[in-house]
Amino acid sequence: MTPFKTRNLGSSKFVVPEVCLGTMTFGEQTSEADAHAQLDFALAAGIGFIDTAEMYAVPPRAETCGASESIVGRWLKRQQRDQIQIATKVAGPSRNLRWIRNGPPAMDRANIRTALDGSLQRLQTDYVDLYQLHWPERNQPMFGQWQFDPKNEREGTPIREQLEALGELVKEGKIRHIGVSNEHPWGIMEFTRLADELGLPRIVSTQNAYSLLNRTFETGLAEVCHRQQVGLLVYSALGFGHLTGKYLANPNAPGRINQWPSFGQRYTKPNVIPAVQAYVELASKHGLTPTQLALGFSRSRWFVASTIIGASSLAQLKETLPAMQTTLSPEILAEIDAIHLRYTNPAP
């Protein structure tokens, strides 16, 4: 493989490779031995950017909560720490995760600090390079929901207080940079506005789903993130495996979609399969694998800082990582847009 490109996250001096290794399978689908082999392989390929979260492995359950961080931590202690970039996340409220801080009830100062201290202990490090709010505390459509409903309003920690709590941890040296995840335009604007007005740390990134099946980021967030200088960390670039084409050939193929059917609600909508079929045919027409087409597309986007790829095995990673170096021609990109206009965001 040729060296991967690097990009700054937002306006910061935090430089990351265009690929990040995701770890949410570690401790569930992926054994510790295989996980460490993946980390070694990624690092040898120039990918020292690792993304995890306190709630991983997924799907979340009490027995595996924190397992991914612990597996990464046991690997990290054997590495040169300043050569590795660790990103992790604090779980937000409003999900039925009673084993995480009894709720978790909020993203207030106490909960953020408790969550970070737990992550640092599991990761066996005294700081993280990027600390992210896993999902907004306020009412927002997420994880396959696609309509905002003001009737679902609820009380929550003001964004200012969240930033102040994170700012304290940055001052203490426990966090180098902060980011958000599953955010929307209003949230990005509020986080950046308040940081600038109050002299608090600025978010450098948002980690959002983005793929051939879900280009909703382009509608409002692309402009907001460009003007506010916030980088996009892409997750689900392969649409939970749909964009590899494996479920077309065998709807019962092994994978998260079939192992945990409720886990992929985003991909149960009517136009997902027709859209996948169209993209698979386009890839074949140009002598590409569906994976190359999907990951090459993510790589081609001007607003993508890094694409997070995860694998359930080292063998899978060895296939996926080289596909991230695919360059798509203007002709292919135009044909992708034509399919997108026919099947617009089938999995928002």
Secondary structure, 3 states (H helix, E strand, C coil): CCCCCEEECCCCCCEEECEEEECCCECCCECHHHHHHHHHHHHHCCCCEEECCCCCCCCCCHHHCCHHHHHHHHHHCCCCHHHCEEEEEECCCCCCECCCCCECCCCCHHHHHHHHHHHHHHHCCCCEEEEEECCCCCCCCCCCCCCCCHHHCCCCCCHHHHHHHHHHHHHCCCEEEEEEECCCHHHHHHHHHHHHHHCCCCEEEEEEECECCECHHHCCHHHHHHHHCCEEEEECCCCCCHHHCHHHHCCCCCCHHHHCHHHHHHHCCCCHHHHHHHHHHHHHHCCCCHHHHHHHHHHHCCCEEEEEECCCCHHHHHHHHHHCCCCCCHHHHHHHHHHHHHCCCCCC
